[in-house]
Each structure stands twice: as structure tokens, then as C-alpha cells.
Amino acid sequence: MIPEHLHFGGGAEETAIHPLMGAYLLIAVLLILVLPRAKAITPFLFAFFTIPVEQVLVLGGFHFTALRVLILAGLVRRVFFRKSSSGGKSLRGFGSVDWVVVLWSISAAITFCIEYKQSQAVIKEMGALLDTLGGFLVVRFLIPDGQALRRTVTTLAAICVLLGACMVNEVVTHKNVFGYLGQQGTGVEMRNGKVRAGATLGALYAGAFSGVLIPLFLWLSKDKKYRTMAYAGVAGAIAMVITTTSSTSYMALMGGFVGLAFWPLRNQMRFVRWGLVSVLVVLHMVMKAPVWALIQRIDLTGSSSGSHRFMLVDMTIRHFSEWWLVGTQAYPGWGWESWDLCNQFVVVALTGGLLPLIFYIAIFTRSFAAIGTARKLVNGDRKQEWFFWCLGSSLFATIMGHFGINYMAQLIMGFFCLVVCISVATSEVEQAAVQTLEVPGREQFLSASAAAGIRLPIGKATQKARYGASSRLKERFTP
């Protein structure tokens, strides 16, 4: 029998959207449709993260959140306005990082529908597929190059400034100003006498969203033109993390700084990675509990539920045979409140099975590999290397956040922005390297293979590729 919280259907019977939010949404949609391609990312992201998630349009019995309306507007722009300001260019450099996102979203939707075998579950998953696959394709289309990437990071900084100010106000006044525009009211969440501010994202998600962005803001601060906004974004992001009073938010924040701290060891990361793996193996052998029991010891706020998060990981591993094929409906009976899947990797596994989990993990492995290859191609250019190191630090911070929460629509869009920035930046470096190399025969083939992340060639061809990639990309990514 399917647990009560897994029943599908229901929801608002009629449109529930505040008039001001309706006007705001309409303006955002128009801007997405008419602005030049590289500039349309600004209204898309700003509206996506500042419109309360409960704003819903009900059309013909189908529920369209304001967020899905924005995604649909982006898809319409992609299909019908491709010749407008973008010169009709397709998605350049659509590579392995992008394809694993596509494969994950499709496989997750298929396995979920197979597991539940309900028409309402299929409808629900089609909406989720619009959030994931549709949202990713929109962001991938609206960030075509390095200039759009810089505009994306600037927009995210502005969003953190706005939400950070509103969340500080929540702590001071105990009122969420976005509650005046939604249906959830202006009340704030409290735990152990402390306010957990959330703005439009919620206390569990706002800090994880902002904490992972700080390395990108620090990169942007190297550009004098954007320095003020970058530092304001850092301040806003830190304010968001602190006011959530959430250990997951602090873990995301610390993950970014830990990643940046390894910058001096960037050429010895292979030893660092193997050293970390060795330490975990040794701990697993000498500890009385499995090594993942360390999760329950994480409590940075005095009110964290680390034991619950450990239990989720432990039960998922122990019940592998139940979920590996297409997921499982049985997890709510595994333990106390085990229905609360506050771990994104666990969510992907239990709702989709092993195949979607493999694709989802591949998003991170492919992204790190692409960053490593690109950084080697620009080796010697510290500004370029720093840019890619900041991307990697944000990605590492995202992994840290994954162990504390499950990602809803707004947070998954923030994750997609980072993945697309990585895909665009690394593909431009690889394309620049291939275009610069003019070596016939076997050496040219090896160089093209290296640009695809297979293996870097050694010798003068590599040096020429690195120099060419660096010089071609200075005006795109370097302040």
C-alpha cells in the first residue's frame, strides 16, 4: 500500500496567484521572449528565485507553477525565436556534461512511472520532467558563451543581495515579506527559539543555494566593473546562510571555502584525493560504525538532525536490493520519519533506482573531469586557472549540500546554472585549443582527443594549444 504522502493528485482547484506576482511574471515572460539571447538569462533567473513557489496557474485541470511558466517561456524562445538575436546558433559545445543531465532526467522520469504505474503519477512526473529537463535546456540555451556566463553570476549575486536583505529582515521583525504576496502567510519558522529565515526558498534551501555561489562571486570580484556587485553578493550569500540557522547551509558554505583553500595544492590534487579515500577506508575499518556514520556527528547549529541523515544513508545501503531496479515505495517503513528524504543522492536512488543514480553521479564526475582538463589547457595563466578552480569549489560545495537536503525546483535550477557554467566554460577552452592547433596527422588527432578530455598530448603541440586557448579566452572569462 502506498503511504499517504505518496498519493498523487489534488492541489489547488483554481488559480492562486497574487495580482502583483501575476504582473511581475508577465513582465518577466515578455523580457525572456524579446531580449537578446545572452541578456534574457537575467529576467529568467531573477523571477525564478524571487517568485514564491506556491504561485500557481490552473489551466484545464493542470497545475503550472510560476516557475514552470518561466521555463515554458524559455522553451518557446528556444523553439520559435532562435533566429532573433542569437544568430540562429545552436547549443555550442553540448558535450558529455550536458548529456548526462539529459539522461538522468529522462531515466528518472521513466523509472518513476514504471514503479508507481498510476496515471496521476505520470502527470506528476511530466511536471517534474519539465522542471528538470526543460529547466536545464532553457538555461543551457540562455548561457551561450563567456559573456552570458559573467552576466549569470552577476544576476545570482543580485538575487543573493535581495534575498539576504529580506532574510535579515525576517530575523529582526519575525515576518517574511514575501508572505504578503503568497498563500503561506508572513510567519517565520522557529527551531529551539531561533528564527530560520527562508524568503522565497525556505530555510532548508536558501542557505544551500547561496553558500555554493560564494566562490563564483569571489572570481567575479577580480573584474573592476563587477567588483561592487560581487562583494555585495558575497555579503548577501553569507547573510542567507547565517539567517537560515541550518547545518546544511553552513556545510555548503564551508565546502566552498575548503575547495578554495586547496588552491596552493592544485597540482597535487591526485595525491589529495587518494589520501582522502585512504583515510575513509581506514576509518571504516577501525570505527565501530560504518564510515558514513560520521554524518550524524555534524551539528553546526545545535539543532541539527544528523542522526536522521545518517539513518537515510544507512538504510539506503542496507536495502539496496529493494530499490536498485526502479526505486521503491517501501522506504517510509524503514525507520522513524524515513519518508523525509533529506539527502539528494538518496532521493535520486529511492525514487528512480540505480541507473538514474549513476547518471546523476556522472554529472559531478564529468564536470570535475572537464574542469581538470580545461585547467591544464590554460596552465600558466593564473587568472584562468583561478576561474576554473572557483567553478570546482562551487561544485564541491554543492556535493556537501546534497548530503543535507533534497533539491526542489528552485534549488535544482541553481544547480543547473552551475553545471551549465562549467559546460560552457570548459567547452570554449577545448574549442579554442582545437582551433589553435594546426598539427596534421596523428598529433592533431591526439590533440582533438585531449580537448575531449581523453588525454592531453605532451610536447610543443600542447604548449601551443594552451597558449592559444588562454589568449582566445582572456576577454571572455578573465577580468
C-alpha positions in Angstrom: 0.0 0.0 0.0 1.4 3.4 -1.0 1.9 5.7 2.0 -0.3 8.7 2.4 2.4 11.2 1.5 3.0 9.4 -1.8 -0.6 9.8 -3.1 -0.8 11.9 -6.3 -3.4 14.4 -7.5 -5.1 17.1 -5.6 -3.7 20.6 -5.2 -5.3 23.9 -5.8 -8.6 23.8 -7.6 -8.2 27.2 -9.1 -5.5 29.7 -10.0 -3.8 31.1 -6.9 -1.5 33.9 -7.8 -1.2 37.4 -6.4 -2.0 40.2 -8.8 1.4 41.8 -8.3 3.1 38.5 -8.8 1.0 37.9 -11.9 2.1 41.2 -13.4 5.7 40.5 -12.4 5.5 37.1 -14.1 4.1 38.6 -17.3 6.8 41.2 -17.5 9.5 38.5 -16.9 8.0 36.3 -19.7 7.9 39.2 -22.1 11.5 40.1 -21.4 12.6 36.4 -21.8 10.9 36.5 -25.3 12.2 39.8 -26.6 15.6 40.5 -25.0 18.8 39.4 -26.8 19.6 35.8 -26.0 22.5 36.4 -23.7 20.6 39.0 -21.7 17.4 37.0 -21.3 19.0 34.9 -18.6 18.7 37.9 -16.2 14.9 38.2 -16.0 14.6 34.4 -16.2 16.7 33.8 -13.1 15.6 36.9 -11.2 12.0 35.9 -11.5 12.6 32.3 -10.9 14.2 32.8 -7.5 12.1 35.8 -6.3 8.6 34.5 -7.1 7.1 32.4 -4.2 6.8 28.7 -5.3 3.1 28.5 -4.3 2.1 30.9 -7.0 0.1 28.5 -9.3 -1.9 28.8 -12.5 -4.6 26.1 -13.0 -5.4 25.6 -16.7 -7.7 22.7 -17.8 -7.1 20.8 -14.6 -3.3 21.1 -14.9 -1.2 23.0 -12.4 1.5 25.3 -13.7 3.6 27.0 -11.1 5.0 30.4 -11.9 8.4 28.6 -12.2 7.1 26.3 -14.9 5.6 29.2 -16.8 9.1 30.8 -16.9 10.5 27.5 -18.2 7.9 27.2 -20.8 8.6 30.8 -21.9 12.3 29.9 -22.2 11.4 26.8 -24.3 9.2 28.9 -26.6 12.0 31.3 -27.0 14.3 28.5 -27.9 12.0 26.9 -30.5 10.3 29.9 -32.2 12.8 32.8 -31.7 16.1 31.0 -32.5 16.8 33.4 -35.4 16.2 36.6 -33.4 19.3 37.9 -31.7 21.3 34.8 -31.3 22.1 34.4 -35.0 20.4 31.1 -35.1 23.3 29.3 -33.4 22.5 26.0 -31.8 23.8 24.9 -28.4 27.6 25.1 -29.0 29.7 22.6 -27.2 26.8 20.4 -26.0 29.1 17.7 -24.5 29.2 14.9 -22.0 28.3 17.0 -19.0 25.1 18.2 -20.7 24.2 14.7 -22.0 24.4 13.1 -18.6 22.0 15.7 -17.2 19.6 14.8 -20.1 20.0 11.1 -19.5 19.5 11.5 -15.7 16.3 13.5 -16.1 14.7 11.1 -18.7 15.7 7.9 -16.9 14.5 9.2 -13.6 11.1 10.1 -15.1 10.8 6.7 -16.8 11.7 4.6 -13.8 9.4 6.6 -11.5 6.4 6.0 -13.8 7.2 2.3 -14.0 7.4 2.0 -10.2 4.1 3.7 -9.4 2.0 2.7 -12.5 -0.6 5.4 -11.9 -1.9 8.0 -14.4 -1.6 10.7 -11.7 2.0 9.7 -11.1 2.7 10.0 -14.8 1.2 13.5 -14.8 3.2 14.5 -11.7 6.4 13.2 -13.3 5.8 15.1 -16.5 5.7 18.2 -14.4 8.9 17.2 -12.7 10.5 16.5 -16.2 9.5 20.0 -17.2 11.3 21.3 -14.1 14.5 19.2 -14.7 15.0 18.6 -18.5 13.1 21.7 -19.5 14.8 23.9 -17.0 18.2 22.6 -17.9 17.7 23.1 -21.7 16.4 26.7 -21.1 19.5 27.6 -19.0 21.8 25.9 -21.5 20.3 27.9 -24.3 20.3 31.3 -22.5 24.0 30.9 -21.4 25.7 30.5 -24.8 29.2 32.0 -24.1 31.5 33.5 -21.5 29.8 36.9 -21.5 26.5 35.4 -20.7 28.2 33.3 -18.0 29.5 36.5 -16.4 26.0 38.0 -16.6 24.6 34.9 -14.9 26.9 35.2 -12.0 26.2 38.9 -11.6 22.4 38.1 -11.7 22.9 35.5 -9.0 24.8 38.0 -6.9 21.9 40.5 -7.2 19.5 37.8 -6.2 21.5 37.0 -3.1 21.6 40.7 -2.1 17.8 41.0 -2.3 17.0 37.7 -0.6 19.8 38.2 2.0 18.3 41.6 3.0 14.8 40.1 3.2 16.0 37.3 5.4 17.8 39.6 7.8 14.5 41.5 8.0 12.9 38.2 8.9 15.2 37.7 11.8 14.6 41.3 13.1 10.8 41.6 12.5 9.8 37.9 12.5 7.9 38.5 9.3 8.6 37.1 5.8 7.8 40.0 3.4 7.1 37.5 0.6 4.3 36.2 2.7 2.2 39.2 1.7 2.4 38.0 -1.9 1.7 34.3 -1.3 -0.6 32.0 0.5 1.7 30.8 3.3 1.4 34.0 5.4 4.1 36.1 6.8 5.1 33.8 9.7 8.6 32.6 10.1 10.0 29.1 11.0 11.4 28.7 14.5 13.6 26.0 16.0 14.9 25.9 19.5 13.9 29.6 19.9 15.9 30.7 16.8 14.4 32.1 13.6 15.0 30.1 10.5 14.6 32.6 7.7 13.7 31.4 4.2 12.4 34.3 1.9 11.1 32.6 -1.3 13.3 29.5 -1.0 12.6 28.2 2.6 15.0 27.8 5.4 16.4 24.4 4.3 17.2 25.6 0.8 18.1 29.3 0.9 21.5 28.8 2.6 22.4 25.8 0.4 21.5 27.9 -2.7 23.6 30.9 -1.7 26.5 29.1 0.1 27.7 27.3 -3.0 27.9 30.6 -5.1 30.5 32.4 -3.0 33.5 31.0 -4.9 31.9 32.3 -8.2 31.3 35.8 -6.6 35.0 35.8 -5.5 36.0 35.1 -9.1 33.7 37.9 -10.3 35.3 40.3 -7.8 38.5 40.3 -9.9 36.7 42.3 -12.5 36.7 46.0 -11.5 33.4 46.6 -13.4 31.6 44.0 -11.3 33.5 44.2 -8.1 30.9 46.1 -6.1 28.1 43.7 -7.0 30.4 40.7 -6.4 31.2 41.7 -2.9 27.6 42.6 -2.2 26.7 39.1 -3.5 29.2 37.6 -1.0 27.7 39.6 1.8 24.1 38.7 0.8 25.0 35.0 0.4 26.7 34.9 3.9 23.7 36.6 5.4 21.4 34.0 3.8 23.5 31.2 5.2 23.6 32.6 8.7 19.9 33.5 9.0 18.7 30.0 7.9 20.3 28.6 11.1 20.8 25.3 9.2 23.8 23.0 9.4 23.4 22.1 5.7 23.7 25.8 4.8 26.9 26.0 6.8 28.2 22.8 5.2 27.7 24.3 1.8 29.4 27.5 2.8 32.4 25.6 4.3 32.6 23.3 1.3 33.2 26.3 -1.0 35.9 27.7 1.3 37.6 24.3 1.7 37.7 24.0 -2.0 39.3 27.4 -2.4 41.8 26.6 0.4 43.3 23.8 -1.7 44.3 26.3 -4.5 48.0 26.1 -3.5 47.9 22.3 -3.9 46.1 22.4 -7.3 48.9 20.5 -9.0 48.9 17.7 -6.3 45.2 17.0 -6.2 45.6 13.4 -7.3 47.5 12.7 -4.1 45.0 14.7 -2.0 42.1 12.7 -3.5 43.7 9.3 -2.9 44.8 10.4 0.5 41.2 11.2 1.4 40.0 7.9 0.1 42.6 6.1 2.1 41.6 7.9 5.3 38.0 7.0 4.8 38.9 3.3 4.2 41.0 3.2 7.3 38.2 4.9 9.4 35.7 2.4 8.0 37.9 -0.4 9.2 38.6 0.9 12.7 35.3 2.5 13.6 32.6 0.6 15.4 30.0 2.0 13.0 30.3 2.4 9.2 32.3 5.5 8.0 29.1 7.2 6.8 28.1 7.3 10.5 30.2 10.5 10.7 27.2 12.3 9.2 25.3 12.1 12.5 28.1 13.9 14.2 27.7 17.0 12.1 25.8 19.6 14.1 26.8 23.2 13.4 23.8 24.9 14.9 22.9 22.9 18.0 19.6 21.8 16.4 20.6 19.6 13.5 19.2 16.1 12.7 22.4 14.4 11.7 21.2 11.1 13.1 18.3 11.1 10.7 20.5 11.8 7.8 22.8 9.0 8.8 19.9 6.7 9.0 18.7 7.5 5.5 22.1 6.7 4.0 22.5 3.6 6.1 19.0 2.3 5.2 19.5 3.0 1.6 22.7 1.0 1.5 21.2 -1.9 3.5 18.1 -2.1 1.3 19.9 -1.9 -2.0 18.1 -5.0 -3.3 14.7 -3.3 -2.9 15.4 -0.1 -4.9 18.2 -0.7 -7.4 15.9 -1.6 -10.4 13.3 1.3 -10.5 13.2 2.7 -7.0 10.9 1.6 -4.2 7.7 2.7 -2.4 8.7 0.9 0.9 11.2 3.4 2.3 8.7 5.1 4.6 8.6 1.9 6.7 12.4 1.6 7.1 12.6 3.8 10.2 11.3 6.8 12.2 10.4 9.6 9.7 12.3 7.8 6.9 9.8 9.3 4.5 11.7 12.6 4.9 14.4 12.1 2.2 16.6 15.0 3.2 19.5 13.8 1.0 19.5 14.4 -2.7 21.5 11.3 -3.6 19.1 9.2 -1.6 16.2 10.8 -3.3 17.5 10.0 -6.7 18.2 6.4 -5.7 14.9 5.6 -4.0 12.7 7.3 -6.5 14.5 6.2 -9.6 16.8 3.3 -9.0 20.4 2.6 -9.8 20.5 3.9 -13.4 19.4 7.5 -12.6 21.8 7.5 -9.6 24.7 6.5 -11.9 23.8 9.3 -14.3 23.4 11.8 -11.5 26.8 11.0 -10.0 28.2 11.2 -13.5 27.1 14.9 -13.6 29.7 15.5 -10.9 32.4 13.2 -12.2 32.1 14.6 -15.8 32.1 18.1 -14.5 35.2 17.7 -12.4 36.9 15.9 -15.3 36.0 18.8 -17.7 37.3 21.4 -15.2 40.5 19.5 -14.7 41.1 19.2 -18.5 40.4 22.9 -19.1 42.6 24.0 -16.2 45.5 22.0 -17.7 44.9 23.6 -21.1 45.3 27.1 -19.6 48.1 26.1 -17.3 50.4 29.0 -16.5 47.6 31.6 -16.8 46.8 32.1 -13.1 43.6 34.1 -13.7 42.2 31.4 -16.0 43.2 28.7 -13.6 41.6 30.6 -10.7 38.4 30.8 -12.7 38.2 27.1 -13.1 39.2 26.5 -9.6 36.3 28.6 -8.4 33.9 26.5 -10.5 35.3 23.4 -9.0 35.0 24.8 -5.5 31.3 25.6 -6.1 30.7 22.1 -7.4 32.4 20.6 -4.3 30.2 22.8 -2.1 27.2 21.5 -3.9 28.1 18.0 -3.1 28.3 19.0 0.6 24.9 20.5 0.4 23.5 17.3 -1.2 24.0 15.3 2.0 21.6 17.5 4.0 18.6 18.3 1.8 16.6 17.1 -1.2 16.6 19.6 -4.1 13.3 21.2 -5.0 12.6 23.1 -8.3 14.3 26.3 -7.4 17.4 24.7 -5.9 17.8 22.3 -8.8 17.8 25.3 -11.1 20.6 26.8 -9.1 22.5 23.6 -9.6 21.8 23.7 -13.3 23.2 27.2 -13.6 26.5 25.9 -12.1 26.6 22.9 -14.4 25.9 25.0 -17.5 28.6 27.5 -16.5 31.0 24.6 -16.2 29.9 23.1 -19.6 30.1 26.4 -21.4 33.5 27.5 -19.9 35.2 24.1 -20.4 33.8 23.7 -24.0 35.1 27.1 -25.0 38.5 26.3 -23.8 38.6 23.0 -25.6 37.3 24.5 -28.8 39.9 27.3 -28.6 42.6 24.7 -28.1 41.5 22.6 -31.1 41.2 25.7 -33.4 44.7 26.9 -32.4 46.3 23.5 -33.1 47.4 23.1 -36.7 49.2 19.9 -36.5 48.5 17.3 -39.2 48.1 13.6 -38.9 48.3 11.7 -35.6 49.3 14.6 -33.4 46.2 16.5 -34.5 44.1 13.5 -33.6 45.7 13.3 -30.2 45.1 17.0 -29.6 41.4 16.7 -30.5 41.2 13.7 -28.2 42.8 15.8 -25.4 40.3 18.6 -26.0 37.5 16.0 -25.4 39.1 15.1 -22.1 40.7 11.8 -23.0 44.4 12.5 -22.6 46.5 15.6 -23.0 49.3 15.4 -25.5 52.9 16.1 -24.5 55.2 18.5 -26.3 55.1 21.6 -28.4 51.6 21.0 -29.6 50.3 21.0 -26.1 52.1 24.3 -25.3 50.7 25.9 -28.4 47.2 24.7 -27.5 47.5 26.0 -24.0 48.8 29.4 -25.2 46.1 29.7 -27.9 43.3 28.7 -25.5 44.5 31.1 -22.9 44.8 34.1 -25.3 41.5 33.4 -27.0 39.6 33.3 -23.7 41.2 36.2 -21.8 38.5 38.6 -22.9 35.7 36.1 -22.2 36.5 34.9 -18.7 39.4 37.0 -17.3 38.6 40.3 -15.7 
